[in-house]
């Protein structure tokens, strides 16, 4: 914290503090804003885990060192921000008020940035983002990656220092809480119901109705929970929100507590997110000092205390009953419902559980009104959705888009298309519980009901794109390997069913598939969906069912022809050398680990692969990229 924080006695004091804090971030929004306390420039360095791991921390330190050396450390602030979204080209640095946006910044660039951009007001053009078909772009808002995004929950990411509560308040933070304190709980509930907000954790249950069920439940004590147990492969939405804007999530939870009649809650966050935990703890401490959290919030006489529970990394604890057991100190395993947590949850008390993104939407809904939120999205899927783009995309990262946008727009307009301009093959949406959608569905709108109809699901927001070189059978096997390993083992359909399905897929990709495997696989999948105890087991067959629905020919080729159409499954590959293209250089023989390649390089003879010795590692193909004499089939 930059200075001692005052305790705010009421909403009027909050408004006054916001007026005083607003100039601190003004030059990030208005080039003509007056310097705040003599600070003329802000160097915004992405400090999210992604950019930090690629050197963002070193960049921030190098900039601070350079500024100090030139006597500019009192007039230029280096601000460590949350995720700016465009993770693939980090570390990212934005210079305000110039609006220069720099990519892949290294510590060695610090001196030039300070000399040119700070002292001289000129850009370092070599650090601009340059699209493959256009000129370099200086302003991040004009980059195609951001053009079709609509940010609500991510509005502050990359724009404020998440470690400073002053900046969150300056950006409008806690105004929704102040408004909610003056509203009846039923009025808060009504705004959330009008908004049409549905749970962003996967199920898509209407949030307002969920809150109402908990409010109406009989109990002398009620709890609010935040599910931050993000475990989907390739997903990092919750982590980025907690790291980059922790006060938004905290504010949403306090408002939710007011609505259902609770004064206590928990954030269940996986221990593998130390940065998120650290930021959240700091946010709670700051908010309590300012009277925005804890006892007698803003002099209202209302209380709310939020605790942090670190999870041990079990994927099944993302299921709400397993999560509740884990908080209680028991093994995280699901239980049958009813009773639902809204009636009997944490320690047998009525409990409301939402995920990070759902809570992060609440402040804007309450402050602007439910109708404002409902203007975005589709008829049954309102607002926006945050996705983590991963896989064979040119532009990976974190995006927030309006519900109803097409998959084509996300993948090709925002994501930039497929790496090396290869053919798009499928997108896995919804993580290991989701499904794979083919190119024929690229123009389908992205919303809850449309995706379920197509055999997938929204999930928490993981989105993995694969190209023509990906085997869909092996992809289904990969996701099932994950869910089978994460099964708690409590119910037989999930414990035994996923194991049997995985055995069949291993046989198919290993060249041991046989007639009847597909029928058995489909029967098992549908039985597990109907009989498994919790959402993990019920949705685990989705990748199999969706790939069998849209890519059944690949399954049949593996079984009937003992061939992998994508030429990916090692057991079904055969490597050969084209005698017409081979120049006898012997490079392939040198890298072969099993001496499976023979030929006289002195005589420049075409080489031959001895199939019995070949372990199909692909080293020969890699070394022969130029001549292209090695073929896989």
N, C-alpha and C positions, 0 to 999 in steps of 0.2 A: 504494500500500500504506500502511496506517495506521501500521505500525511495522516494525522489523527482524524478519525471519522467522528462526526457529530451524531448524537442520538436524535432521531426525528420523532417529535411528539405526536404529529398528526399529518394528514394529507397536505395541509397548507405548507408545512415545513418541508415535505418532500418536493412540492412544486418549487419552492424557493431554492432548495438545493439543486434541483435540475437546472434552473436558470443560471446558477453560479457555475455549474459543471459543463453546461452546453458549449461555451467557448473553447473548452479543452479539445473537443473533437471537430470544431467548426471548419478548420481548413481542409479537412478530408471531404467535406461536402461542398464548400464554397471557396473558390480560389481567391476571392476578394475579402475573405474574412480577416479580421484583425488578429495579429498574433496573440496567443494566450500566454501570459507571464513571460513574454519575450521570445517564445518558441516559434520560429519561422517555418520549420520543416518537420514533417513526420516521415520516418523511414519505417514502413510497415513490413516486418519480416515474418513470414509464415513459420510458426513455431509448433504446428501440429506434429504429431508423432511421425507422419509420413515425411514432411519436409525436414524435420529435425534429424531423422535417420539418414537423410541424404546430405546433411551438412548445414541445415538451417541455423543451428545453434552457433556453429563456428562463424557463419556469415554475420550474425548479429554481433558477436564479440569483436569481429574484425572491423565492423562499421563503428562500434563504440570506441575502439582503440584509435582508429583513424580520426574520428571527430575530436577526441581528446588531444591528439597530437597537433591538430590544427586550431585548437582553441575554440571549437564549435560545439562542445558537449553541453553548453548551457542554452544554446539556441536551437539545437536540433535534437529531437527525441527519436530513439530507436525503440519501436513498439513491437513487442512479440505478440503476434495475433494467433487466432485459431485458424483452422483449415480454410484456405481460399477456394478450394474445390479442384483446381487444375493440378492434381497431385503429380501427374506424369512428367511435368516440366519444372518441378521444383528443384531447389529452393526458390521461392518467389519473394520479390521485394517490390513494394509499391512506394513511390515517392510522391508525397503531397506537400504543397498544393499543385505541383506540376502535373500530377496524374500519369507519371511515367511508370510503366509496368514491366519489370524485368524478370526474366526466366533463367533457370539453371545458373543461378548466381553462385559464385565461389568466393572464399575469403580474399582471393587475389584481386577480385573486382572492386573491393571496398574503396581503395584510393581513387579510382577513376569515377566511381559513383559520387563520392564526396566532392571531388574537384570539379567535375562537369555538372552534375545535377544539382548539388547543393550550392556550391560557390558560384558556378557559372550559369545555372538555370537551363542548361542544355542537356539533351538526352544522350545516353550511351546506347546508340542505335544497335550495336551488335548484340545487345542483351534483350532486344525486343522479340516478341513472338512473331514468327514469319510463317504464314500458311504456305503450303506447297504450291499454290496457284495464285499467290498475290504478294503484295508489298508488306513489309514489316508493320505491325500494329503497335502503337504506343499506349493506347488506353484499353484496359482489360475489358471494359464494357462493350467494346466493338469487336471482340473476338467471337467467332462463331460458337465456341464452346459455351459461352454465357448468353448468347443472343436469345435463345428460346426458353431460358430458365425464368422461373418466377419465384422469388425467394420470400418466404415467410419465416419459417423456423431457422433458416440459414442466413437471414438478413444481416446479422451482426458478425458472422464468421469472416475473418480477414479484415474487419473494419474497426474492431475495438480490441483493447487489451483485456482478455478474460480474467486477468488477475486483479483488475481495478474495478471495484464496484461503482466508482464515480463515472466511469465511461459507460457502463451499462445504464445507469440512471440518466446520464446525458442523452443517451440514445432512446429514451422513453421507458426505460426499465422501471418496474414496480408501480407504474401508473395504473396498470390493470388491477393489481392487488389493492391499491388504494380505492379504486372504484368498487371492487368486489366487497370490500369491508363495509361499504355503505348500502349494499344490496341485500335483499333477503336471500337465503340459500335457494329457495325455489326459483327466484329470478335468475340466479347464476345458472342453475340447471336448465332453465328454459332457453337461455341464450346458446348454451352448448347443444341442446336438442335442435334448435332452429338452424344452427350452423351445418348440421348434417355430418359432423366429424365422426369418422369411424376409426376404430383402433388401428394404429399403424404398425402393430407388432406381428400381424399375420392373419388373424382371424377376421378382422374387419367388422367387429360387432359395434353397433352404434354407441358412441361414448356417452351421450346424454342419458340414454336408457340404462346403461350400465351404472352410471352414477345414481340415477333415480332409484334403482333397485336396492342399492346399498343404503341410500338415505332412508328409505322406507322400512328397511330391515330393523327388527327390534334388537336393541343392544345398548348397554351403558357405556360401551367403549367401541370405537371404530378406528380402522387404520386405512391409510393410503400407501400404496406400494408403487415403486418405479422399477420396472423390469429393464435393467441395463446389462443383462446377461447375454450379450451379443456373441453368438458362437458360430454363425454361418460362415463357411469358407468364402473369403473374398468380401466380407461385409465389414464396414467400419463407420456406419452412420451414427450409431449411438456414441461411440468413442469420440468422434469429431465434435458432436454437439456438446458433450460434457466437457471436453477440453476447451472448446472455443467459445461457449456461451453458457456456463453452468448456472448463472443466475436465472436465465430464462426457464430452465427446467425446474429449478427450485421455486420460482414464482408460480409456475403452473401447478405444482404440487400443493402449495399453500392454498391457492384458490380452490383446487379440488377438495381439499380438506374442509374448507369453509362450506362448500356446497353439500357435502354428505354428512357434515356434523362430526368431523374428526379433529383431533388435536395432536395426532402423532402418526409418523410414517417411516418408511425405510426405502432407501435406494439400494437395490441388490445389483452390485456391479462386480464383474469378474476381476479377480486380483491381477490378471494379466494387463490391466489398464491402469498402471500406477499414475500416469499423467492425469487421467480423468479423475481418479480418486483424490489426488492432490488438489486439483482445481476445485472440485466440489467441496472439499473440506474448507478450503480458503473462502469460498463463496458463502458457506454457512456461517463461518466466523465473522465475516464482514457484515453480512445481513443482520446478524444478531446484535452487533455493536451499534448498528444504525437504527435498531428498533423495527426492522422489517421482517423479523423472524424471531421465534421463541415466545417469550411471555409478553402479553400486552402489546400486540403488534400495532404500531402507529397509534398508540393510545386508545385502541378500540376495546380493550379488555379481552380480546380473543387471543388464544395461544396456539402454537403449532411447533412441534419439534420433529425434525427429520434426522434419522440415523443412517449410517452407511454400513452395509453388510457386504463384506468381500466374499465372493463366491470362489470355489476352488476350481472352476473351469468345466464342470459337467454340463454338457449341452442340454440334457434333459431338465436342468433347473430353469430353463427358459419357460417350461410349462408351469402355470401359476400355482398348482397345488404342490408340485415338487419344490418350487421356489419358496413357498410358505414353510414347508417342512425344514428346508435348509436354514431359513432365518430362525426358526424355533430351536435349532441345534441338532436336528435329526438328519438322517440320511435323506438326500434329495430324491425322493421317488414319488410319482404321482399317485393320487387316490381317485376312486370313482366319484363322479358327480351325478346327481345332487347328493348332499347340499352343495351349492355353488359358494365360492368365497364371499360373494355379496351378502350371503346369509350367515355362513359359518366359515371363516377364513383363518387369519392369524390368531393363534391361541383361542380358537373357537369364536372369535368376534367377527362381526360384519367387516368385510375388507374389500377395498377397490384397488384393482391392479391395472395399470396402463404402462406402455413402454415409453422410452425417452422421447421419441418424436411426437407421440400423442400429447404428453404433458407440455412439450415445447410449443404446441399450437394454441394452448389454452389462453395465454396472456393476450394475444392478438384478437382472439374471438371475443373475450370479455370486454376488452377496451374498445374495439371497433364495432362490436355487435355481431350476432350470429348471421344476420342477413349479409353482412359484408363478406364473411367467409364463404357463405353458400353461393355467392356470385361466381365463384371459381370452381372449375371442375365440371363434372357431368351431373345428370339428374340424381343418380344414386351414389355417386362417389365425388364428394365435395372437396374443395381445397387443392392442395399440392401434395406431392410425394417426393421424399428424398431417396435417391438411388446411389449405390456404390457401383460405378462402372468398372468392370475388370475383364480380363481375357484378351482376346486378339483384336483389341481396338487401338486405333492410333492415339486417341485421347482418353486416358483413364482418369478417374477421380470421383469426386462427390458432386452430385447435381440435385437440384430441386426443380421439379417440373409440374405444370398443372395437370391434374387428373384429366384423362381423355386424350392426351397427346399420343401419337402413334409410336409404335416401337421403331419404325423407320426413322422418325425424326430424332429419337434419342440416340440411335446407333450411328446414323450417317450424318445428321446435321450437327448434333452436339458431340458425339463420340468421334466424328471424323472418318468413319468407315473402318474397313479392315486393314490391318497391318500388311504391308507389301502388296496392297490392292488385290488380295486373294478373294475368293468367293465367300460370301457370308453363308454359313450353314445353319446355325441355330443359336438361340439365346436361352440360357437357363435362368429363369426368373423365379425368385422366391427361395433361393438357397437349396439345401438338400431336401427340403420339403416341397419344393416347387416342381416345375415341369419344363421341358425343352420345347420351344416353339420354332417351327421351320420358317423359311423365307416367304412361304405363301401367306403367312399371318403377320407380316411386317406392318401392314396398314391397319391392323386391328387396334382400336383404342385401348390404352392402358388404364383399366379401372378394375375394381374388385370383381364384378360379375362377369365381365368380358373374359378375363383371364381364367376364371374358374370354368367357364363354358369351354374354353380351349384346352382344358386339362392341366392348367398351371395354377398359380396363385400369386398374389401380391407379395406375401411374406413380409419380412421386415424391410426388404429393399435391396437385397443382393441381386446383381444382374451381371451374368458372366456370358460373354460372347465367344463363340467358337467358329473356326473357319473350315474350309474344305479338307484340311489335313486331320481333323478330329474324328475319331471313331465314336459314334453315338452309343454303341454297346459298351465301350470302355468308359465313356463318360457316365453312363448310368451306373456302371460298376463302381466307379470312383465315389459317387455320392452315396451309394448304398453301403460302401465300405465305411464311410463316416458314420452314418446313422446306426449301422449295426454295432459299431464299436461304442457308440454313445448310448445305446439302449441300457436302461437300468436293469433289465432282466426280470422285472416283476411279473409281467403278463406273458403267457405262453405264445400268443400270436406274434408279438413283436420279438421276443427272445428267440424262439425257434424259427418263426417264419422268415425273418430277415436273414438268419443264418443259412437257411435252405436256399433262399433266393440268391444270396451271394455265392453259394457253392455252384449254382447253375450258371451264373454269369461268369464265374472264374473258369468253368469248363468251356463255355462258349468262346470266350476270348483266348483261351489256351488251346484251342483246336480240338477240344474233346466234346463239343456239342453234339447232340443226337436228336433224332426225330422224337417229337413229343415234348421237348424242353420248353418251347414257347407256350404251349398250351398249359403246362404245369406252372410255368412262371406267372402267367396271367391269372390262373386260378388262385395261386398263393397271394398274389398282389391284391386281388379284390377281396379275398377273405381277410387279410390283415387290415385293410382299410375299414372293414365293417366290425371287426372283433377286437382290435387293439384297444388298450385302456386309455391312452392319452394321445395328444396331437402328434407326438414324435412318431409313434408307431402307425397311427392312422394315415399320416402323410408320407411315410417313408417309401411307399411304392410309387409315388408320383413320377419321379424321373424315369422309372421303368415303363410305366403305363404310357407316358407321353412319348417316349422314344419308340416304343412298339407301335404306337398309333401313327406316328409321322415318319418313322424310319424303319419300318418292319423289314424292308428289303435288305437292310444291313444285317439284321439278325439272321435272316434266311441265308445270306451269303456266307456268314461265318459257319453256320451249321451244315448246309448242303454242299457248298463249294470249298469249304475250308479256306476261304479267302476273306481278307479284311478290305473292303472297298476303299477305305481311307489309307490303307497301307500303313497302319499304325500298330496293330497288335503283333508283338514280336514273334509269338509262337506260330503265326500264320504267314510270316514273311519269308521270302526267298531272295537272296542277293546273287546277282550274276554280273559278269563283266562283258560288255559289248566289244567283241574282237575288232570291229571296224573302227571304233572310237579309241580303243586303248593304244597308247603310244609306247607301252612297255617301260615307263619310267621307274616303276617299282615303288612308288610312294605309298601305294595301298598296302603292299606287303610289309613295309616298315612299321606301319601303325597297327597291323593286325595282331591282337593279343594272343591268338591261338595258332599262329602260323598256318592259317587256312588258305592263304593265297600263294600260288606258285607261278613261276615264270622266270625266264632269264632276262634280267634287266640289261645285262651287258650286250645281249643280242637284240635288245628292244623288242622282245617277243610279247605278244598280247598275253596278259595274265589270266589265270583261272582261279575261281573260288571252289575249294573242296567243301561241298555242302555238309558232309559229316562232321567237319571240324568247326564250321561256322557257328558262332554263338549269336549272330545277328545284332551285334552292337552298333553297327552303322558307321564305324570309324573309317572304313574304306570309302564310303559314300561321301563323308564329310571332306576327306582329303582330296577327293576327285571332283570337287565342285566345278572346276574350270573345264575339264575335259568332258565331264558328264558321261563317263564310260561305265560307271557302276549304276546298276538299276535295281530297284526293289519292287517286288510284285507279290 
